[in-house]
């Protein structure tokens, strides 16, 4: 566009490209928790091909149940960590 100039080195794109101002989308979990979660579902047993539909549905149901349990455990652990941080921060102001 005529008359429009772009400044170099400013704005979110420049900060991210330079490595400054970039944000993490999620908090880092302990390596063992991340590895366990990734390994559990990334390498399922090879399908045999002779399983019935009922067996397959049972496997899906079992995996969904396990996934929901793990998600609740992860949410609980994250809330405990946030509570610890809030407790430390509150102690600075209230104590």
C-alpha positions in Angstrom: 0.0 0.0 0.0 1.4 3.4 -0.9 2.3 5.6 2.0 2.3 2.8 4.5 5.6 1.8 6.1 6.3 -1.1 8.3 8.7 -0.7 11.2 11.1 -3.5 11.7 11.8 -5.0 15.1 8.6 -4.0 16.9 5.5 -5.9 18.0 4.8 -9.4 19.1 6.3 -11.0 16.0 9.6 -9.3 16.5 9.7 -10.2 20.2 8.9 -13.8 19.5 11.4 -14.1 16.7 14.1 -12.6 19.0 13.2 -14.9 21.8 11.9 -12.2 24.1 8.3 -11.9 25.2 7.4 -15.4 24.0 4.9 -17.2 26.3 4.5 -20.9 27.1 1.0 -22.2 26.4 1.1 -24.7 29.3 3.1 -25.2 32.4 5.9 -27.7 32.3 5.1 -31.0 34.0 7.8 -33.1 35.6 9.5 -35.1 32.9 8.4 -38.5 34.4 4.7 -37.5 34.3 4.9 -36.3 30.7 6.9 -39.4 29.6 4.5 -41.8 31.3 1.5 -40.1 29.6 3.1 -40.1 26.2 4.4 -43.7 26.4 1.2 -45.2 27.6 -0.9 -44.3 24.5 1.7 -43.7 21.8 2.8 -47.3 21.6 -0.4 -49.4 21.9 -0.2 -53.2 21.3 -0.3 -54.2 17.7 -3.9 -55.1 16.6 -4.4 -58.8 16.0 -7.1 -58.4 13.5 -9.2 -61.3 14.9 -10.9 -59.3 17.7 -14.6 -59.0 17.8 -16.5 -55.7 17.7 -17.4 -56.3 21.4 -13.8 -56.7 22.4 -12.8 -53.6 20.5 -15.6 -51.6 22.1 -14.5 -52.9 25.5 -10.9 -51.8 24.8 -12.1 -48.3 23.8 -14.2 -48.1 26.9 -11.3 -49.2 29.1 -9.0 -46.7 27.5 -11.5 -43.8 27.9 -12.0 -44.7 31.5 -8.2 -44.6 32.1 -7.9 -41.4 30.2 -10.6 -39.6 32.3 -9.0 -40.8 35.5 -5.6 -39.5 34.4 -7.1 -36.2 33.3 -8.6 -35.8 36.8 -5.4 -36.7 38.4 -3.5 -34.2 36.3 -6.1 -31.5 37.0 -5.8 -32.2 40.8 -2.0 -32.0 40.6 -2.2 -28.7 38.7 -4.7 -27.2 41.2 -2.5 -28.3 44.2 0.5 -26.6 42.5 -1.5 -23.4 42.0 -2.7 -23.6 45.6 0.9 -23.8 46.8 1.9 -20.8 44.7 -1.1 -18.8 46.0 -0.4 -19.8 49.6 3.2 -18.6 49.3 2.0 -15.3 47.7 -0.7 -14.8 50.3 1.9 -15.3 53.0 3.9 -12.4 51.8 1.0 -10.0 52.1 -0.8 -11.5 55.1 2.0 -12.5 57.3 
